[in-house]
Amino acid sequence: MNDMSLMNLQAGKTWIGAAAIEAFAARLRGKVLDVSDAAYDEARTIWNAMIDRRPALIVQCAGAADVVNAVRFASDNKLLVSVRGGGHNIAGNAVCDGGLMIDLSPMRSVRVDVAAKRAWIEPGATLADVDKETQSFGLALPTGINSTTGIAGLTLGGGFGWITRKFGLTIDNLICADVVTANGELVRASQTQNSDLFWALRGGGGNFGIVTAFEFQLHELGPQVLSGLVVHPIADAKAVLEQYRQALETAPDELTCWVVMRQAPPLPFLPQEWHGKEILVLAMCWCGDLEAGETATQRLRSIGKPIADVVGPNPFAGWQQAFDPLLTPGARNYWKSHDFIALSDPAIEVLLDAIGKLPGPECEVFLAHLGGAAGRVAASATAFPQRNSHFVMNVHARWREAGMDQACMGWARQLFEAAKPYSAGTAYINFMPEDEPDRVEAAYGGNYRRLAEIKRQYDPQNLFRMNQNVRPVEADDVSPNN
């Protein structure tokens, strides 16, 4: 922070003088930025270009001690707090207006214990960081599908991707976490230490503290998997989706297949006449023996008359980045999401009607299929709410010009409302935008009450509220048996 630019900071009705800010900065290994710093705008810029907020201060943390000091400073001065890991959250909760942004992105260490098949990962690491380090040793952690996503936000919301059906959600592989709580204490959460906090961290989002380190169980995988895309014309989508859901009924855990519906980007393997036209893509990954995968994927690959089939052996780390070009930073993004226990005929009709009304070339709908190992965990075992084999629908509106905001957001909301009668009621909180605070309780279903009680224990003043917020249960509303 530029000493010449130090200004008094107003927090509520309290003024924080320049001397206090200087003293705070002196306790840190990392940096404190304000609006006058050259690095300020870059530090507050995140993946979703719709988010344009201006924190009063940004603390770029170098380690857990910096996080402790930042939390204490924010609490003592009653500052609004936001926490940035990878900065990929759709709601933009990494950045606040007028408060303290705690930036964990400098903390990107990934350390692998090959013999124990474990990894210690700092919260600023991206999925690419994790994959590069773990795959160097033939190991993998089940994470998401966009390599620029941060490991912290992904994990705290649950975390699912191409190998979830085989190895579980990201949280199912979490062994322990170091957490800075709202009172500025660094504690460890695991099955044997602060087990209630450990339960809440696994799906409860950033409500309960700031994780400064994760320890994960890893699995042998790679370096290659059988993966790729099978592309169909949208005119065949109804028949393809009907056969797709039938094929999944007997799919082994090693096989994951998701659906993407959008206008075709100019992919080199697609005939040029299909560029810009509506398509349905079956995106699949087999994480077992490659030869067995050729047989296991055949039923899906034999559906209909595809335009292209580019399924083959690929480096796992490369496949993890396959969708990155469609999800680069700098675009305006708005998502709406539902869980479906079944992909019903009426739900399919709703989806196909929406694809006929795409408001722009980057807008899409995808369906992720979960189950397998992730579905064999009890719903009450972690905060993550939906453990049945199910589909996660993400309506992904993406565009470039602010003048398209209403058209694109309106399209997503209309599809969301039309699909609601066929949904499970729960939702993946990492896919929820900032305008859905009233939906959080329903999204967690039967796990919400316990989350609210744990929130009261660890963050009774709701310091960590820039998230899909679980409000602390009132003191007189706690059962004597809890």
Summary of the structure (lengths in Angstrom):
residues: 482
radius of gyration: 22.4
end to end distance: 46.1
largest distance: 70.1
contacts: 1673
relative contact order: 0.12
helix: 34%
strand: 24%
